Structures are given as C-alpha cells and as structure tokens.
Amino acid sequence: MDNNSKVLIQLLEEIRLQKGISRYKVAKLSGLNEMTVKRFFDLENEPSLSNFLAIAKVLGVNFFFESKESDTDLNKAFQDAMDKLGRNPDNLPKN
C-alpha cells in the first residue's frame, strides 16, 4: 500500500476517533464486513475506492480542495495523520 493511501486511511481513523464511532458501527452503517473494516483501519489491505467512500460517508467526510495552510478541523486531523505516519514534511529535518 502506498503512503498516500495510508495517510487518507489514517485521516479517516482520526475522524472516527474524534467522533467516537466504533469500528463495529462503521461496519454496520457502511454495509461492510467487520473484518474488512478492521483490515482497512489497520492498514492491512489496499482498500477499494467503493469501500473507502462507504466508510468516509459513514464518518460524514466530504472531499474538497483547500490550502494546506488552512486552519480547519479537517486540516488539523490531516496533519495529525501525517505526524502519526512520520510523513509530515514540516517536521522533517532541513538539509
């Protein structure tokens, strides 16, 4: 699985945790198998686009473009996801 996919999944995990929604509830509301949802959030499998969008819908996530300098809650959650994966370029050592 590439890092872009991992970041997007980690972002959904951050949002899920912030909203207090269990993985079980995500599975039930999305119509996906519990094991599929577990593997999704544990970064075990490259998810299909339809599964990714089904989980995002359950979590109430819309996708849009905005400046990365924006100070919205979604942008903060994205930065937290990047930090957890060690992929935040703002926190990498400068050459």
N, C-alpha and C positions, 0 to 999 in steps of 0.2 A: 504494500500500500504506500502511495507517495505521501510526502509531507503535507501537501495541500489538503488531501482528504483527511488526514489526521487532525489538522487544525480545524477544519469545518466540523468534524465529529466532536472534537473536544469543546468547541464553541457550543454545540447543542447540549453537551453534557453539563457545561457551566450553567446554561439557561435552565436546564432540567433541575439542577440542584438549587438554583436560586428560587425557582418556583415551587420547590418541594414536591415535585411529581415523581412518583416511584417508577422504576423500570417496568414493573408489573402493569401499572396504569397506562404507561406508554404503549405497551404491547396490546392491551385490551382495546384502547381507543383507536389505535392505528390498524388493528386487524392483523398484526404481525405476530408470529410465534414468539413466546418469551425468550427462547434460546437465540432467535435471530436478533432480538433487541439486545440481549446480553453481549453477543459477539460484536454487534455494532458499537456499543459504548466501550467495550474492552479492546477495541481496535484489532480484532482478530481476523476480520474479513473485509475486503473492499466491498462496500455496500452498493447495491444497485441504486440508480437515480430515483426510482419509484419508492424504494424503502426510505431513502434519505428524505425525500419530500414528504412522505407519510409521517415520519417522526417529527420533522420540522413543523408540519401542520398541527399535530397534537400539541406541540410546545408553543404554538402561537407565533411562530417565527415567519416573518416576511423577508424576502431578499431584495435588497436595493443597493445602489452605489452611493457612497458618501466619502468625503475626505477622511483620510486616516487621522488627521489632526482633530477631528470632531470629538466632542466630549460627551457623547450619548452613552446610555447604559449598554447598548449593544456593542459599541466600540470598546468600552471598558471590558466587557465579557470576552471580546475577541482578543484583546491584549492579555488578559488572564490566561486564555487558552494557549496563546503563543508562548507566554512565560513558562507554563507548565511543561510544554514540549521543548523548552530551551531554544526556541526559534525566533525570539523577539530581536530583530536586528538593532533596535535601540539600546539593548542591554549587552550587546556583544562588544568585546574589546576592540578599540580602534587601532589600526596599523600605524 
